[in-house]
Amino acid sequence: MIDMNRLECVWDAHAQLGEGPMWSVREQALYWVDILGHRLHRFSPRDGRRTWQFEQNISTLAERADGNGLMVTLRHGFARFDPASGELTPLHQVEHDQPGNRFNDGKCDSRGRFWAGTMHFDGKEPTGSLYRYTQEHGHVQVDSGYVVTNGPAWSGDGRTMYHNDSVNGRVYAFDFDPDTGEAGNKRLFLQFGPEDGSPDGMTTDAEGGLWIAHWGASRITRHDPQGKVLQTIALPCSQITSCAFGGPDLKTLYITSAAVGLSPEQLAKEPQAGGLFAIGLDVAGVPPHPFRG
């Protein structure tokens, strides 16, 4: 049973499109982004808040294993960012033939490869793809045909990768080889109904549970490996975008949300839309994997 009295809005940021939460074990701080606001945020329960403003979309991030800042995705490419100096170093660019696309969600697998998906900026055309990136080999297209990509996440044994086709309400599962990074045997894992909203960002816990944010349905759900709903967290705003475990024991679930597209009447009912939420849980997460190139 989840104690909903533990739910707290820890940063009423009014983000247009809050996304990409990533807990830094080294810094004991949560990084997250406002994609449409072009902002990177850092929240530390110990030493407060900080924000960096970018000139373009920034959508997802991972710590670098070499300690040299963060890997990030910008609108059309991968880059390195040093929060200490503010230096941004563009790396590989993708989809030169798709100017109407942008990067959306992603994270690193257990071997430190950076996975990130693209989407049609206006969310209308199936021009998005899922990429696997290393500095040695650049980007490799693994899957395509998405309007909006979200995820990925991996099972506890690392042998299954989950990835979301958000517009069509589908959570896919792939057979995954941690050693090679190959993903295959794509199949439907969950189909969301109209009352469920759209599957957005997600994460897994130390017991193998899959936590999925429901865009448009005001909640996070936890699923077992067969897809059954085990637990639900209700949120005070509708557009829930992603979640990540953090805290010293990795038992705090941080949840991002969005205010974009809400009418004045909706915003009056959802004054914390675009905020960063936190709730203490009885189950622990797993630390995010750093980028190893």
Secondary structure, 3 states (H helix, E strand, C coil): CCCHHHCEEEECCCCCEEEEEEEECCCCEEEEEECCCCEEEEEECCCEEEEEECCCCEEEEEEECCCCCEEEEECCEEEEEECCCCEEEEEEECCCCCCCEEEEEEEECCCCCEEEEEEECCCCCCCEEEEEEECCCEEEEEEEEECCEEEEEECCCCCEEEEEECCCCEEEEEEECCCCCCEEEEEEEEECCHHHCEEEEEEEECCCCEEEEEECCCEEEEECCCCCEEEEEECCCCEEEEEEEECCCCCEEEEEEECCCCCHHHHHHCCCCCCEEEEECCCCECCCCCECC
